């Protein structure tokens, strides 16, 4: 029902913007779209901040980088170790 109401209100708003003329209607339509986009960005930023404070692992990227050394074999962690590995393999 909420979706239908949103569609109906959008159609009515579009009709009024079309009836106002291209300049006034275009400016109002641009303002509505730009305002909606800015509001969406603000809400996404707010959600990100709230999740970061709630999450027990706030430094996930740092932990993943620390674990990467455990996952990657020793001979692939540095170029010199890799060269030694290739020499030993031959």
N, C-alpha and C positions, 0 to 999 in steps of 0.2 A: 504494500500500500504506500509506503514511504517513497519507493522508487517511482511509482505512478504519479504521485504528487509532485515529485521533483521534475519529472518530465513535463507535466502540465504547466508548472510554474516557469520552466525554461522556455516553453513554447510561447507563453504569454509575454515573457520578457523579450524574447526574440522579435515578436510582432511589434511591440512598442519601440524597440530599438530600430527596427526597419522603418517604422512610420515616422520616426524623428528625422530621418534624412541621413545621408552617408557620413557627413562630418560629425554631427553630434552623436549619432548612434555608434559610429566607429570609435569615437573617443570614449564613450561610456563602456562599450564592449571591451575595449583594450584595458580600461581601468578595472573592470570586473575580473577579466582573465589574469591580469598581472597581480591584482590583489589576492586572488585565490592561490596563485602559485607562490607568492611570498608567504602567505599564511601556512601553506603546506610545508614549505621549507622550515618555517619557524616551529611548527608542530613536530616535524621529524627531528630537528635539533633538540627539542625538549624531551622527546622520547629517548633519544640517544643518551642525554645527560642522566635521565632517571634510571635507565638500565645500567649505566656505568656505575652509579652509586649503589645499586642493589646487588649487582653481580659480585660474588666473592672473589672471582678471579679477574681483577681489574686489568692486570698486565698480561693478557693472554698472548700477545705477540712476543713479549720477552720470554715467556715460558716456552713458547713454541720454538724460538731460536735456541734456547738452552737444550731442549729435547732434540733438536735437529742434529746436534753433535753426537748424541747417543745413537741416533738412527743411522747416520751416515758412517760407513766403515772408515777406519783410521786412514787408509791409504788414499781416500778421496777428500779428506778435509783440507789438505794444503797441496800446492803444486809440487813442492819438493818431496813430500811423502809419496805423491803419485809417481814422480820420476823414479824414486827408489823402488817402488812397487813394480814398475815396468822393467827396470833393470834386473830385479830379483826374479821376475817371471821368465826372462829370457835366459 
